[in-house]
Each structure stands twice: as C-alpha cells, then as structure tokens.
Amino acid sequence: MKRRVVVTGMGIWSCIGQDLQTVTESLRQGRSGIIFDPKRIEYGLQSGMVGKVPCPDLKPLLPRKFRATMSEEAEYAYMAARQAFEQAGIDNEYLKENEIGLIIGAENRANSICKHSEIMDIRENSMFLDPFSLFKEETSCCSMNLATIFNIKGINISISSACVSSSNALGIGYLLIKEGKQDMILAGGINFTNLAADATYDAIGGLSINNKNPLHASRPFDTLSDGAIFSEGAAMLFIEDYEHAISRNANILAEIIGFGTFSSAKTDVSHLDSDGMIISIKRALSDAKIAAADIDYVNAGALSAPYEDAQEAIALSYFFSKNKTMISSTESITGHEMAMAGASETIYSILMMINDFVAPNMNLVKKIDQAKDLNIVKDIQYTKLNVILNNSLGGGNSYSSLILRKV
C-alpha cells in the first residue's frame, strides 16, 4: 500500500522575510521584497532590480571548519534548514540516531567560478585561490554541507533542472517516501543572484528594466510586464511518512497528494510551451486522484515574463477557465526565485492554507488576453483552502506540479 506524505517542518530565508511569521505578513499585505541595487547598473546590466536577502552571521552558530566550505547559498540553506528541523521537532540527538534523506534543488555556481577566474587572470598562480573553492563551486555544495553539519545519513542528492529544481526535489522526495524508500527527507532549494550570471539573462532582454518602480515592476499576467526580476535565498521542507509523523506526535502542516513533472521538446531550450505544462498538471491531478475542479487555489509560477506568462495562462485555462479556482503568483512580490522557487512557493502556499487567505497577484492592472478567463486574484481573499496546486516552470521546457491538501 502506498504511504501518505506530510509536511511537518518548514524554513525560509527569502527577500520577503527570514522567518515564517514575517513571510506570512508579507504575503498578507502584498509587501514586496524587490529593491533597486545601483551596483547592477554600474556593472553594466540594464535591469537594476533584485530580491536580496541578508547574509546570516554564522560565527556564533558554526565552527570555522564548517563555514570554510560553504557558499552563500549554503549559508542561506543552513538557516532555513535550522528552522525546518526546529518546527518539525527534530533535534541534534534525533539527527544522530535516525536516517533522514536530503534532496536539494540547485543550479550553477557561476559566482564562485568567476571570482576564481579573475584571480587566476591576475595572479596566474593557483596558490592564490581559496583552498576550499572546490567545494563551494560544486552544484552539490549545499547538500554536502548540510549533510555534514546536521549528521544526515540518508540519501544525499542535488537536483538541477533549472527553475523547477526544488519542485522536483520535493516531488522526488515525496515519491521516495510514498514508495517506502525513506521515512523522512529534508527537501528544498536555494538560489543566489550574482552579476555575472544575471548578465546573460539581461543580454537577451529577459529582465525587467522598470528600474524607477521596483516595488511594482514584477507584473505576472499583466500586459505591461517587461521581464523577470531575480531573487535569492533558501527554502526547506521536512517531509515524512504520515504514520511516522503520528508516531512521534509531530505537528502536521499539510499533505502532499500529487506530483507531476514533464519535459517537452516542442521548442528550443530558451522557450516554454503550454502543452508540456498541461501534461505536468494532468499527471499531478492523476496522482492525487482528484479533478481540476477540486483545486481551490493555484500558486502560479508566472515570473512576469510576457511569453512565459502567456504560455502558463494557456495551460491554466485548459483546466480552470471560467471557474471558481483562485489563481495568483507570489512572484509578484518575491520576484523569480529560480531554483528555490518550487520549494519557497510551496511554503507560501502552505502558509496561506494554514492562515485561511489567498495572497493577491500584485501589480495586475490589465490581464493578458491568454488569462482573460482565469480567476486571478487582485486583492487579498480571506477563505479556507483545502487543496492547492503549486505550478513551476523552467528553462529547457521543464515543468513540475505539486498538489497539497489540508490535513
């Protein structure tokens, strides 16, 4: 018999808050975390906006032997993981004595590599490099560091699938627990914005240049959207078998009941297509054994990029055209959190479910034609949510859909 999978702990380090309470209030108030950073313009980018997070001070928390091998993302991930373990009631002794899996969604380490390249160009001697740079440059930097710090002895996997990386991390974690391969898994994602990597998106016109109005520049599903705004941080969820959670008297926050993922090959890697998203959502609905009409709310992956938003609107209209299902994109206040987006947006959705509200799709003045029949929420809605679809989309035609249910 397939096992039920529940969420018992969450941790967040995002531009709209570095704890669950602050993030909840930001969602409720539509409080944006996007700022204008003049350093981006000085570097040569056209887009000066970003969702930045503060750098945590880890000196009081970790000895130097751990901090030496951690990248910026790993530092964010550590803070989010601490929160998730604490909420789940998992202490150091429990971590030492039990097997817990670890799956992190991550992307490239361009920032570290660029720094080392600059040093080599100037010094022409590898002896000037950080001796721990090898570990910081790995895509698996976060998973290897968290496993060591927290004594995690289960599976240890890093997943890189563009902006659906952490949604897939959660989905694969869900499947492993459902099939009885693990009882508990810490799953999530991380992202770090750096000028060199962002410049490539800026070069193709993929980023918003509404620099004079950063709080209102992220405009999912709006006719005036002119590109995405990248954000950074980390989001971690502690997921486990339902019976296991009950046996240790854990507080259950939500249940994952469906997962679908799909990669289509209908366009080139730089464009998305609605057909692939439709298949991903269909698979999640089939896995959950529910109909689209059973979904109360959709947290869309819409990132305020005109073409991508239009394709997602077409896909969502296939299921939710002219019906009561509420839709919004939290990326209107967070910007696009890339590899961490699936995990962070799952946390945002669960916080809405727990607190009985739907965060609005901010900055929506006029809907794009493809979204005209969708019930996109422009103002906060206070209502009970029983079933939520979290939709993610990424480069390379990758799509991932998670369905959550209130327990």
Secondary structure, DSSP 4 states (H G I P E B T S, - for coil): -PPPEEEEEEEEEBTTBSSHHHHHHHHHHT----EE-HHHHHHT-S--EEB--PPP--TTTS-HHHHTT--HHHHHHHHHHHHHHHHHT--HHHHHHS--EEEEE----HHHHHHHHHHHHHH--GGGS-TTHHHHHSTTHHHHHHHHHTT--S-EEEE--GGGHHHHHHHHHHHHHHTTS-SEEEEEEEE---HHHHHHHHHTT-B---TT-GGG---TTBTT---B-BB-EEEEEEEEEHHHHHHTT----EEEEEEEEEE--SS-TT---HHHHHHHHHHHHHHHT--GGG--EEE----S-HHHHHHHHHHHHHHHTTSS-EEE-THHHH-B-GGGHHHHHHHHHHHHHHHTEE---TT-SSB-GGGTTSEE--S-EE---SEEEEEEEETTTEEEEEEEE--
